[in-house]
Amino acid sequence: MQIDLSQRTILLTGASGELGRKTAVELAKVGAHCILMARQVEALQKTAQQMPEGSASVLSVDLTDSQQIEGALEALPRHVDAIVHCAAPTFKYTKLHQLTEDDTEQQFQVGVHSMMQMCTKLLPEMMLKRWGRVVFASSLASLVSGRGAAHYNMVKSAQESLIRSIALEYGRYQICANALRLGPIDGERLSKRE
Ligand SMILES: NC(=O)c1ccc[n+]([C@@H]2O[C@H](COP(=O)([O-])OP(=O)(O)OC[C@H]3O[C@@H](n4cnc5c(N)ncnc54)[C@H](OP(=O)(O)O)[C@@H]3O)[C@@H](O)[C@H]2O)c1
């Protein structure tokens, strides 16, 4: 299949993480410009360095902070054609009764609320252009609950519910919405959790 994203700008969250970095590099190979979003600027720059010159912009944002998100959306360097949401806070396996309100709130803010906010702002522009893509990095955890991760499991189910609503409501504007239900990837994220 020939994929050409040379005229497209993709807002990629979690772009300092393992999957986000690999995704950014692959998107750049098919011509996309990526706006790399996460908190750690140096790690985002490391991602940008692995991409062809001029194919990335870096935007440091804490996705638990709606004001920071608002500011970033106002300052976007160009029209966004697609959002790929890879950001997810790391966590340690914790039984439900030991989870703090903060643990759960952080998962929902980054996993769901930030995307609601970004979609609210960016979907109308995609509707006007009659082209858009929204992608979530979901997980098997949306279906098969892993122990010690009630908050994460819930967020992944919520993400898939949200993506179905986006597909249903915006498909007629040529906006495709998909969640990738990933299995465990042997890498840093899993090792940090053990
Ligand atoms: N790895 C796996 O085995 C696996 C399996 C199934 C699904 N997934 C899903 O795939 C996605 C990516 O996973 P990964 O392995 O690449 O994880 P990762 O390496 O831990 O990366 C997580 C990313 O989220 C960002 N992030 C976390 N908290 C944030 C916040 N408050 N504000 C902004 N950004 C924040 C991190 O950036 P900063 O720290 O720089 O902010 C980082 O870029 C996640 O949605 C995960 O649920 C992963």
The ligand as a MOL file (V3000), in Angstrom:
LIG
                    3D

  0  0  0     0  0            999 V3000
M  V30 BEGIN CTAB
M  V30 COUNTS 48 52 0 0 0
M  V30 BEGIN ATOM
M  V30 1 N 4.4520 -0.3640 25.8570 0
M  V30 2 C 3.4890 -1.2660 25.8710 0
M  V30 3 O 3.6990 -2.4580 26.1600 0
M  V30 4 C 2.0780 -0.8870 25.4770 0
M  V30 5 C 1.0990 -1.9020 25.3440 0
M  V30 6 C -0.2090 -1.5330 24.9960 0
M  V30 7 C -0.5210 -0.2040 24.8010 0
M  V30 8 N 0.4380 0.7420 24.9580 0 CHG=1
M  V30 9 C 0.0510 2.1500 24.8040 0
M  V30 10 O 0.9080 2.7730 23.8720 0
M  V30 11 C 1.0930 4.1380 24.2360 0
M  V30 12 C 2.5750 4.4570 24.2680 0
M  V30 13 O 3.2570 3.5680 25.1320 0
M  V30 14 P 4.8370 3.6440 25.3200 0
M  V30 15 O 5.3120 2.2670 25.5420 0
M  V30 16 O 5.4610 4.4400 24.2250 0 CHG=-1
M  V30 17 O 4.9310 4.4530 26.7080 0
M  V30 18 P 6.1100 5.3760 27.2950 0
M  V30 19 O 7.3980 5.0280 26.6610 0
M  V30 20 O 5.9760 5.2780 28.7840 0
M  V30 21 O 5.6870 6.8370 26.8200 0
M  V30 22 C 4.6310 7.5250 27.4240 0
M  V30 23 C 4.5600 8.9060 26.8310 0
M  V30 24 O 3.5080 9.6290 27.4960 0
M  V30 25 C 3.9970 10.9170 27.8200 0
M  V30 26 N 3.3160 11.4440 28.9820 0
M  V30 27 C 3.1110 10.8400 30.1810 0
M  V30 28 N 2.5190 11.6810 31.0350 0
M  V30 29 C 2.3290 12.8540 30.3520 0
M  V30 30 C 1.7770 14.1130 30.6980 0
M  V30 31 N 1.2960 14.3790 31.9260 0
M  V30 32 N 1.7520 15.0870 29.7680 0
M  V30 33 C 2.2490 14.8570 28.5200 0
M  V30 34 N 2.7730 13.6830 28.1430 0
M  V30 35 C 2.8300 12.6910 29.0480 0
M  V30 36 C 5.4850 10.6920 28.1020 0
M  V30 37 O 6.2130 11.8860 27.8960 0
M  V30 38 P 6.8590 12.8300 29.0140 0
M  V30 39 O 7.2640 11.9660 30.1680 0
M  V30 40 O 7.9930 13.4820 28.2970 0
M  V30 41 O 5.7900 13.7920 29.3440 0
M  V30 42 C 5.8320 9.6960 27.0010 0
M  V30 43 O 6.1220 10.3860 25.8110 0
M  V30 44 C 0.3690 4.3320 25.5760 0
M  V30 45 O -0.8900 4.8940 25.3470 0
M  V30 46 C 0.2150 2.9270 26.1070 0
M  V30 47 O -0.9300 2.8140 26.9200 0
M  V30 48 C 1.7320 0.4480 25.2850 0
M  V30 END ATOM
M  V30 BEGIN BOND
M  V30 1 1 1 2
M  V30 2 2 2 3
M  V30 3 1 2 4
M  V30 4 1 4 5
M  V30 5 2 4 48
M  V30 6 2 5 6
M  V30 7 1 6 7
M  V30 8 2 7 8
M  V30 9 1 8 9
M  V30 10 1 8 48
M  V30 11 1 9 10
M  V30 12 1 9 46
M  V30 13 1 10 11
M  V30 14 1 11 12
M  V30 15 1 11 44
M  V30 16 1 12 13
M  V30 17 1 13 14
M  V30 18 2 14 15
M  V30 19 1 14 16
M  V30 20 1 14 17
M  V30 21 1 17 18
M  V30 22 2 18 19
M  V30 23 1 18 20
M  V30 24 1 18 21
M  V30 25 1 21 22
M  V30 26 1 22 23
M  V30 27 1 23 24
M  V30 28 1 23 42
M  V30 29 1 24 25
M  V30 30 1 25 26
M  V30 31 1 25 36
M  V30 32 1 26 27
M  V30 33 1 26 35
M  V30 34 2 27 28
M  V30 35 1 28 29
M  V30 36 1 29 30
M  V30 37 2 29 35
M  V30 38 1 30 31
M  V30 39 2 30 32
M  V30 40 1 32 33
M  V30 41 2 33 34
M  V30 42 1 34 35
M  V30 43 1 36 37
M  V30 44 1 36 42
M  V30 45 1 37 38
M  V30 46 2 38 39
M  V30 47 1 38 40
M  V30 48 1 38 41
M  V30 49 1 42 43
M  V30 50 1 44 45
M  V30 51 1 44 46
M  V30 52 1 46 47
M  V30 END BOND
M  V30 END CTAB
M  END
